[in-house]
Structure formats: C-alpha cells, structure tokens
Amino acid sequence: MQVTQPGGAPVDPPSAEPGRSADTPAPAGAAAPDVPGDTPAQGTLPAAGPAPATGEIPSLRTARRTGLIDQVIEQLREQIVAGTWPIGGRIPTEAELAQLTGTSRNTVREAVQSLVHAGLLERRQGSGTYVLAASELAGAVSRRVAGAHQHHILEVRRALEVGAARLAAQRRTTEDVARMRELIDARNAAAERGDLTGVARNDFALHRAIGQAAHNPVLNELYEHFLDAVYDSILHSTLRGRAQNPGEHVGLVEAISDHDGDRAASEAACDLDHVLQVEGRDGEESPGTAGHGAPG
C-alpha cells in the first residue's frame, strides 16, 4: 500500500525487519512499527494516542488501517449529508481527497468504494465520482423504485400518505394549514393558465407539506426519500390528461385544519383510490419513474 510522507511524496512503508513483510503481524510482545503518512493530518482525523506507560501493546493496533478507512468514510459521508457535495455533483479526485484527509490514495479508494456500494456515490468511467444520494436510505429507495410500475408506486403512496394525513390532523400548526391552502390556490391558478407542469409541481408540494405537517421525523425522512417517485407519479397522471378539479384535496386540508384524523385519513385514501382505479382501468404498464426528479 502506498502511503504519504508529511511533504506529500508517496513512499512504501518499510518492513518491520528483514524477512518479514510490513503486513505480517509482529511477534507477541514486539513493538509494531509506525507506518509514516497513513495517519490523519492534524485537525482532520484523530490520531492514535501515545502508547501506555506500562509498555503494553494496544489490543486493537492491528485494526488500525480498518479504523482509518472508517474515519475517512464518515468524513466523506458528512460532506454529502451537509450538502457540501450536492446530489449530482462531482466529488474531489482521489489525489485531492488523500491530501485533504492526510491519508493514502489506497485508503481513499476503499472509502469511496464503500460509499459506492452504499448507493451514495457513483463512479463514471472517464468522468469521475458523483453524488447519487444523500443517505443510504435514499440510495436504496431510489434503486428500488427505479423502473417500478405506476400502480405499485401509487399503492406505496397510499400507505404513506393516509398515515401522514391522520398524523397531520393531530399535529398541524396554523402555519402548516396556511401553507397547504396557498398551494391549493397556486395549483388552481396554474390549471386556469393551462400550465400542467405548474399544476403537478404545486400538487406535489401540497403532498409534501401534508407529510411535513405530520411532524414525525422518521415518517418524514422516509417520505422525503420517496419524493422523486411521488413527483413523477403526480406529473405522469397530470400530463396524461386527468381532469383538474379545483376542489381536489380541499376536503383533506379542511379535515387536517379541523383536527379530524379519521376524516383526513378517509379523504387521503379516497383521493388515491380514485387514481388507482383510473390506472387499473387504463391498464397502465409503463414504468412509474420518468426520471424528472422532485422539484427542490
């Protein structure tokens, strides 16, 4: 494994002693040699503490490299989650990441590959490595719903949104309800202009606002990771010419405003059951995700 000197030049770690490679564990009681350069730069990754005064060998010394990779993985994940490297953006090169983390390119390569397997990053031949998702859950959901059929996506939407509507009725704030009503007005205004994309965007934002009004962080995170599929589902139905009803979702929002959980759940179920019936009647077979992605 190549490691890096403090000055930045790569060197090979020396063998502990003639006849034994650097990767071979030292005999019991022997002091393990330090490997120059493959430790974190000061202020970037925590360095190992000094050896105990008793001279005893730390029991986890042989796991040092694995722990270093884990630390680099966590640093890269933090940059993705914080939005420093946005979804769709290219991350720094291996050489740049090695310099930033004070580790070798081999360590960085293994850390990046781990995040590729987790679905957060994607390698593109000849182009670089790009951010695919902001969390493992988002990556898993995106992979699972890619190419899924409309009917299946609608069934999952129904399961999530009926529960979200019930919780929203119990926990909504005055601001939550005002936002929902604004979005209904904006959707109807777009319909009057014949702006079908605007109808879909505002209808999508309304569903998202109802999910957020449930004020359940676990449900909200799950729903947020499903939003691309929700938007494509709404856009798909809208562009296929489903009749626009200015009163659609008004009863749902009023039930949420009235703190009536049963009625809110019933309204949400009724809305989606109607769409499911239309899709079933039309014999929809095309994939549900058209790749538009949810608007920000």
N, C-alpha and C positions, 0 to 999 in steps of 0.2 A: 504493500500500500504506500502510495506517495503521501508524504506529509509536507508541511511548510515550515521553513525557518522563520524566525521573527522578522527577517528582512524581506520575506515573501518568496525566496527561491525554493523550489521543491527539492527535497532530498529523500533518500531511502533511509529508514530507521536502521541503526546498526544492530547486529546480532548481539545478544546478551553475552555470549562467549563463543570462542571458536568451536565449530562442530555442532552448534545448536542454532536454529533459525530464531528470528525475533518473535515468531508466532508461537514457539514452543514454550509452555509454562516453565518457570524456574523451579528447581527442586524445592521441596518444603524447607522453609527457614531462610532461603536465599532472597535477597532484596531484588524486586523486579525493576528492570531498567526503565528510566523515563524515556518516552518517545517524544522527541522535540517537534514542535509545530502542530501536533494534532490535539492541542488543548485549546480551549476558548480564549479569545483575546480579552484583555482586561475590560470589564464593563459590559461584555457581551454575553458570554456564557459563564456560569460559576465554575471556578477552578476547584480541583480537589484540595482538601485541607492538608496540613502537614501530617507526616507520619506520627503515630502515637509515641510518646516519650519512652515507652517501655520497649520499643523496637519491634513490637508485634506487627505482622503483615496484615493489612486490612483484608477482610474476607472477600470483599467484592472487587478487589483490584483487577481480576481477570475479566470482569464485565465492564471495564472502563470504556471500551470503544462502543459497545451497545448503548450505554448510557449517554454517550456523546451524540450518537445519531438521534436518540430520542429527544435530546435537548434541541438539536437543530430542527427536527420535525416540529416541535412545539413552537419554535420561533417563526418558522415559515407559516404555520397554521395561524398564528396571531396576526401576521401581516395580512393574510387573506380575510380573516374574520373582521378585522378592523377596517377593511376596505382600502388599505394602502395599495394593495394589488387588486384592482376591481375585476369582477367577473368579465371574462372575455379579453382581459389584458394579458400581456406577456410579462413574465417574471424575469428578474435578472438572470444572466448566464451562470453556469456552474462556477466559472472562474470568479465572477463578481460575488457570488454568494459565499464562496470559500474565503474571499478576502473580508467580506462583511462579518462572517461568523468566526473568523480566525481558525478555520478547520481546513482539512484537505479536500480536494475535489472528489475523492472517493467517498468521503463521509457525506458531502453534499449530494452526490449522485444517489446514494442509498436513501437519504432522507426524502429527496424529490420523488424517487420511485415509490416509496411508501405512500406518499400523498396521491400519486397517480392511481395506485391500486385502490385507495380510499374514495376515489372519484372527485377529488378536489382539483386536481391538475390534469392536464392533457398534453402529451408530447406531440408535436407536429414536425414531421421529418423536414429538415432543412429550414425550419422557421423558428423553432424554439419551444418553450413550455408555457402554456397558457392556463389561466384560472378558469376552471369549469364550474365550480360551485363553491359556496361559502361555508359549507359544513358537510360532514359525511352523510347526514340525513338528506340534505338537499341533493347531493350526488346520487344517492340510492333512489330517491323518489324520481328524479329526472330520468335515470336509466330505466326505471320500471314502467313509467308511463309513456316513454318514447314509443310511438307507433301503436299505442293502445287504442282500442275502438271507442267511439263516442259513447256507446251505451254503457260500457264499463266505467268510463270516466264519470258519466252522469250518476251512476249508482254510488260511486265513492263520494261525489259532491253531495248527494242527498244525505248520506250517512253523516258527513261532517257538518253540513250547513243546518240540518234540522236541530242537532245538538247545540250548535253555536247560537241559533236563534233563541232557543229556550234559555240559555245562559245569559244572552244579551238582554232579554226581557227582565231578568233578575238583577243585573249589574250595570245596566247602561247609565251613562251620565247625561245631563242636559246637553252637553256639547256633542256627545255621540249621536243623539237624536237629531240635533240641528244639522250635523254633517250628512246624515242619511237623507234628510229632506232636501238639502241643497243638491245632492247627487241625483235624486229623482227629477228635480226641476231641470238640471243640466242635461239629463238623458232625454227628457221630453222635448227640450229645446233643440237638441241635435236631431231628433226624429222629425220635427217640423221642418228643419232645413234639408232633410233627406241625407244627412250625414250618418251613414250606417256605422262607420268606424267610430265616430263620436258616441253613438248610441252604445256600442259594445264597450268602449273604454269607461263610460260613466256607469254602466250597469255592472261592469267588473268591479269598479271602485266601490259601488254600493255593497256588493257581496263581501268585499274585503273589510269595509267599515263595520259591517254586522259581525264578522269574525273577530275583529279587534274589540268590539263592544262587549264581547263575552268576558274579557279581562281574565282569561286563563292562559298563562304563558306557554304551557305545553301544547294546548289545542292551537294557539295562535302560531307557534313555531311550525307545527305540522301543516297547518293550512297555508302558511306563507310558502312552504316548500312545494306545495301543490298548486301554487297560483298560476304558473305558466300553463298548466293543463286547464285550469279554470278559465283563464282568459281565452285560450284557443277554443274551448268548448262554447263560450258565450259568443265569440266572434263567428265561429262556424254556424251557429244557429241564426245569428243576426244576418249574415251575408247570404244565407240560404233563403231569405225572404220571409222569415217568421213574422207574422203580423205584429206591429208595435201597438201595445195597449198603454195609453198614458196612465192608467190606474194600476199597472203591474207593480207589485211589491208595496203599494201604498198600504194595503191592509196589514202586511207584515211589519212595516215600520210603525204603524199605529199600535199594533199589539205590543211591540217592544216598548213603545212610549208609555203604554198603559200598564207596564209590568205584568202582562198576561203571558206567562211562559207557555201554557198549553196552546193558546191561540196562535202565538208566534211560531211554535213548532208545527202546528197544523198548516199555517199559511206557507211556511217554507217547504213543507212536504208536498202540498198541493201544487205549488209552482213547478217544482222539479218533476213531479209525477206527470204533469201535463207534457213537459218537454220529453220525458222518457216515452210517453205514449206516441208522440209525434215521430220520434226517432224510430221506434219499433214499427210503426205503421209504414214508414218510408223504407224500411229495410236497410237502414244505414249500415254500410260495411267498411267505409273508409276509415283510416286511422284518425284518431281524435286530435292529435297534436300536429298542428300545421307548421310549427316552428317559429311562430311570430314572437312568442315570449311575452310575459306580462309587462304592461307599461309600468314605469317607475313611479 
